[in-house]
Structure formats: C-alpha cells, structure tokens
Amino acid sequence: MELPVEVVIHNTQLGMKGGHGRLLRICPEGYYEVIIALGENNHRALLPVAGSVLIVKAPEDRGTETVEVER
C-alpha cells in the first residue's frame, strides 16, 4: 500500500464511525499518523492501532486471480 492514502476511520476512543481522513504512516510504536477532517478543518492525529480500524477508500482491483480455499 502506498502512503499517503485516503481512508475511512473507525475509532472507539473518539467515537468515530466512518470518519474521513488520510493515512500518512504506520508507526512501529503502535499508532497510525493520520490527518482527520473535523468540521471545516484538518487535524493531525495519532491513533492507536489497537483501538482503530482504517479502511482504504479505493476498492481493490479483483483482477483475474482466483482464491483457493484449503479444506
């Protein structure tokens, strides 16, 4: 995944459900560095990996690959 990338943010501590932002980097110390749109302004924030879910806005290209499930 190339950074920065536009993401949808879910974070329990902030009560965010579907907030819009931009992922700048994933830090080895256990947090995401993001730009979050709050109102009409953008703010830089550090979100803990353990309490956050980030979903890339752009869908993945399915291509022609098939997935085999081992049973």
N, C-alpha and C positions, 0 to 999 in steps of 0.2 A: 504494500500500500504506500503510495506516495503522499507525503505530507507537504504543506497543509491540505486538509480535505474538509469539506462541508459535512457536518454530522447532525443527527438528532440526538438530544441528550435526555437521559432519564437519571435522576439522582434523588435518592430518598432523603438525604440530609437537607437539601434545598427545596424539596417538594416539587422538583421539575419533572414534568411528564410531557415529553415531546418538545422540549426547548430547542431552539435553533442555535448553532454555533459552528466554530471552525476549530478542528483539532490541529494544534501546532506541533506537539511532540508527546511521546510517551516516555516518561522518565523512569529509569531503573529503580528509583527510590519508592515507586508505588503510586504515582499520580499522573493524571493527564493534564497537560497545559493546554487550555482552550481559550478562545475568545467567545464570550457569551453575549447575545443580544438581549439586553434588559431595557425595555421601553424603547426609547429612540437612540440609546447609546450602546456602545460596545465596551465590554469589560474583560480584562484578562483574569482568568481564574485557574486555580489548581484544584482539581477534583480527584478524590481518592479512587483508585482503581477498584477497591473492594466494594464501594458503595455506588458505583456508577455504571451505566450501560450506555455505550456510544454506538450508534448505527449510522453507517455511511449512507448519505442521501442518494448517491448514484447507484442504481442497481448493477449487480454483477452481470457480465456477459456470459450467458449459459454456454455458448459455443456448441460444438458438436460432440463433446465428451459425454460418455455415459458413465454412470456410477454403478459399480457392482457391490452388492451387499453380501457379506460373508455370513452364512447361516450355520 
